[in-house]
Structure formats: structure tokens, C-alpha cells
Amino acid sequence: MAIVALFYVFAQNIFANLQARDIRSGFDFLNDRASFEIGESLIAVSSNDNFGRMFLAGMLNTVRVACVSIITATILGVVIGLMRLSQHPLIRLLGTAHVEVYRNVPLLIQLFAIYLVITEFLPDSFSPMQFGSWALLSKAGLQFAVPNALWIANLGATLVGLIVVWLSRRWMIARLTTLMATVNAILIGIGAGLLFWFATGVASGWSLPHQEGFLIIGGAQATAEFITLWLGLTMFTSASIAEIVRAGILAVPEGQWKAAEALGMTRMQSVSYVILPQSLRLVVPPMASQYMNLTKNSSLAVIIGYPDIVSVGNTSIVIMGQALEAIMIIMLVYLMLNLIIALVMGRVNASVVAAPR
């Protein structure tokens, strides 16, 4: 109660000082017309929308790049971690080089380097690199084909994936540990969702990207800013995840390797079914920290012009001058996202700890 009372007094003092200086305060500005545009958004926005909708669009952009980067950084990190333990010297060297380069170069510099490569060395949008009729790559980003009935494809793929995850997990949980059943069910669900997405494209036809004058029309687009941030976060975080995976595997007693070999398992089978599940008890807690760090590092998007929550907040401060309120919104968004990550990873860790040894 003392902390709450202190915070209340502190807030009251701030707002009293703002009023004394005739500075507008409060969150009423969220209902005002924003009068600025956002380059890309998951929801339709325009300069006629209010600041509240703009902040929502910025938050969704942050969530999008964080979720995609977490998935790709995890996959790449596990692969690199296993490469670091490979018996083949070249594979082990490549894994080590990845870790040492991306872990020791600041993320800010990596983002600048990736953005420079995209904007300087890729062709202009009026003469893009073509991948058949399915994708075009240029300085504007990657334009790719999507089903004509895109909302049906996205919604249906999500529902099918969730149903398949639930059914396959129930079927496999009697044969595998809870964690392995869940992981396998998620992979099968992702495959089923992608299959439905492509089937929708076959049934409804495809919106193919094509060039009309200096513009590329059709399909969907991943902008250069999104690609830069996604690659930077993936590479930077995967290096730390690789070391976490490597340390977790090395912590498993050597006798487990010999027991797996005695059962006639190959090295890949030993890692997949014996070593990796046991290492998760040590891997999951620090992985949660890496996911939270990745989400917070996404705030560096502002330096390359990706319209995340920080970028929207900065623009709002310039227009309205209410820095305190905008910063509070940004802080609450990141606090909420990281609390969700902590909750989800806490549940994952609990299932790992409860799994039989």
C-alpha cells in the first residue's frame, strides 16, 4: 500500500505541475485525429483515424515481427547449437562462426548492415528479381503470391492448425512424454494449416504480384524495413539460443548417450528422443529470457523506419507534445507482451519439470 500511495502522490504532483504550466495532460488525445500515415499495418489505418487506432496498429506491428522472429530464431538457434556439437569439423566451424559473429556485433550495427544491403544492392522496384510468377524481390521488399480469398485462407489455416494440434496431441500423449507430444502436435498442426492455406489458393486462385509501370501490384508484401528487422532479430538472438542449446545438451550425462547407442539409435535419434528432451530442463528458463530480450530489442525498429509502437509513439509526441503519456503507453505495451511471454514459458517449463525422467 505504501508503494501505491507513493506512486499516486508522484503522479498527482506531475499532473499538477503540467497544469500549472498550461501543458495538456491525460489520455484524451487518443481520440484526436492522428493526421499522419503508417507505411504498413495489419489493420487498415489512415491519417483520419485517431491516435488510439494508430497505437493499436503500431502494437500489432511489434507483435508481428516479434512472433515471426521468435519462431525463426528458435529454429535456427537449435540447428546452430547442434552444429556446434557436430563431429564434422567443417560443420562445427560454421556453427562457431555464426555464434561468434552475430553474438559479438551489436544488433544496431547488424540492422544498419542488413538495411544497407537491401537498399543498395537489390534492384529497383521497376526491375525486380523474379522468382517465376510467384515472388518479386527489390529494394521495396518482397512481394509474393497469396490466395484470392486471403481472409478465408488465414482464418481457416489457423482453425485447422489448432484442431489438428488438439487431436494429434490427444493421440500421441499416450505414446510420448507430454512435452514431446505437444511439440510433435504443434509441428503437425503447422503443416496442416499450411496445407489448408495452399489448398485455398488452388481453389480460389492466386493473387500474383506483377509490375505495372513503376509499381508492383497484387499479392502481399514484406517491406524492406520488416525484412531487415526480422533478419536482424533472428540472427542476433539465434546466436545466444545456440549457446543455450549447446550448454543444455552438454549437461546431459554421458551415460545417456551410451544408453541410446546401446539401443541401436543413430546419433540423430539419440539427440531427438533422448538427449534433447532431457536438456530442456536447463534450456527453457534462459530461452524465456531470450524471447523477452528479442521483443524488447524490436524497439530498435525506429532506426530503420519500421512503424512499430515506438515509432508511432515518437510521431505522436512530435504532434501532440504529450511525451509522458506516449511513453507510458509504450512501456505498458512491452510490459504486457513480456508478461505474456513469461506466463507461456512458465507453463512450458512446468510441463518440462513434471515430465518423467
GIRAVEN-V168737 format. One record per backbone hydrogen bond with DSSP energy under -1.0 kcal/mol. CO is the residue of the C=O (numbers start at 1). NH is the residue of the N-H. If there is no record, write none. Layout:
co->CO nh->NH
co->CO nh->NH
This chain:
co->1 nh->5
co->2 nh->6
co->3 nh->7
co->4 nh->8
co->5 nh->9
co->6 nh->10
co->7 nh->11
co->8 nh->12
co->9 nh->13
co->10 nh->14
co->11 nh->15
co->12 nh->16
co->13 nh->17
co->14 nh->18
co->15 nh->19
co->16 nh->20
co->17 nh->21
co->18 nh->23
co->19 nh->22
co->27 nh->30
co->28 nh->31
co->29 nh->32
co->30 nh->52
co->32 nh->51
co->46 nh->49
co->47 nh->35
co->49 nh->34
co->50 nh->54
co->51 nh->55
co->52 nh->56
co->53 nh->57
co->54 nh->58
co->55 nh->59
co->56 nh->60
co->57 nh->61
co->58 nh->62
co->59 nh->63
co->60 nh->64
co->61 nh->65
co->62 nh->66
co->63 nh->67
co->64 nh->68
co->65 nh->69
co->66 nh->70
co->67 nh->71
co->68 nh->72
co->69 nh->73
co->70 nh->74
co->71 nh->75
co->72 nh->76
co->73 nh->77
co->74 nh->78
co->75 nh->79
co->76 nh->80
co->77 nh->81
co->78 nh->82
co->79 nh->83
co->80 nh->84
co->83 nh->86
co->88 nh->92
co->89 nh->93
co->90 nh->94
co->91 nh->95
co->92 nh->96
co->93 nh->97
co->94 nh->98
co->95 nh->99
co->96 nh->100
co->97 nh->101
co->98 nh->102
co->99 nh->103
co->106 nh->110
co->107 nh->111
co->108 nh->112
co->109 nh->113
co->110 nh->114
co->111 nh->115
co->112 nh->116
co->113 nh->117
co->114 nh->118
co->115 nh->119
co->116 nh->120
co->117 nh->121
co->123 nh->139
co->124 nh->127
co->129 nh->137
co->131 nh->134
co->134 nh->145
co->135 nh->131
co->136 nh->143
co->137 nh->129
co->138 nh->141
co->141 nh->138
co->142 nh->222
co->143 nh->136
co->144 nh->220
co->146 nh->207
co->148 nh->150
co->149 nh->153
co->150 nh->154
co->151 nh->155
co->152 nh->156
co->153 nh->157
co->154 nh->158
co->155 nh->159
co->156 nh->160
co->157 nh->161
co->158 nh->162
co->159 nh->163
co->160 nh->164
co->161 nh->165
co->162 nh->166
co->163 nh->167
co->164 nh->168
co->165 nh->169
co->166 nh->170
co->167 nh->171
co->168 nh->172
co->169 nh->173
co->172 nh->175
co->172 nh->176
co->177 nh->181
co->178 nh->182
co->179 nh->183
co->180 nh->184
co->181 nh->185
co->182 nh->186
co->183 nh->187
co->184 nh->188
co->185 nh->189
co->186 nh->190
co->187 nh->191
co->188 nh->192
co->189 nh->193
co->190 nh->194
co->191 nh->195
co->192 nh->196
co->193 nh->197
co->194 nh->198
co->195 nh->199
co->196 nh->200
co->197 nh->201
co->198 nh->202
co->199 nh->203
co->200 nh->204
co->201 nh->205
co->205 nh->148
co->207 nh->146
co->210 nh->217
co->212 nh->215
co->215 nh->212
co->217 nh->210
co->220 nh->144
co->222 nh->142
co->223 nh->227
co->224 nh->228
co->225 nh->229
co->226 nh->230
co->227 nh->231
co->228 nh->232
co->229 nh->233
co->230 nh->234
co->231 nh->235
co->232 nh->236
co->233 nh->237
co->234 nh->238
co->235 nh->239
co->237 nh->241
co->238 nh->242
co->239 nh->243
co->240 nh->244
co->241 nh->245
co->242 nh->246
co->243 nh->247
co->244 nh->248
co->245 nh->249
co->246 nh->250
co->247 nh->251
co->249 nh->252
co->253 nh->256
co->254 nh->258
co->255 nh->259
co->256 nh->260
co->257 nh->261
co->258 nh->262
co->259 nh->263
co->260 nh->265
co->261 nh->264
co->266 nh->270
co->267 nh->271
co->268 nh->272
co->269 nh->273
co->270 nh->274
co->270 nh->275
co->271 nh->276
co->275 nh->279
co->276 nh->280
co->279 nh->282
co->279 nh->283
co->280 nh->284
co->283 nh->287
co->284 nh->288
co->285 nh->289
co->286 nh->290
co->287 nh->291
co->288 nh->292
co->289 nh->293
co->290 nh->294
co->291 nh->295
co->292 nh->296
co->293 nh->297
co->294 nh->298
co->296 nh->299
co->297 nh->300
co->298 nh->301
co->299 nh->302
co->300 nh->303
co->301 nh->304
co->301 nh->306
co->306 nh->308
co->308 nh->312
co->309 nh->313
co->310 nh->314
co->311 nh->315
co->312 nh->316
co->313 nh->317
co->314 nh->318
co->315 nh->319
co->316 nh->320
co->317 nh->321
co->321 nh->323
co->322 nh->326
co->323 nh->327
co->324 nh->328
co->325 nh->329
co->326 nh->330
co->327 nh->331
co->328 nh->332
co->329 nh->333
co->330 nh->334
co->331 nh->335
co->332 nh->336
co->333 nh->337
co->334 nh->338
co->335 nh->339
co->336 nh->340
co->337 nh->341
co->338 nh->342
co->339 nh->343
co->340 nh->344
co->341 nh->345
co->342 nh->346
co->343 nh->347
co->344 nh->348
co->345 nh->349
co->346 nh->350
co->347 nh->351
co->348 nh->352
co->349 nh->353
co->350 nh->354
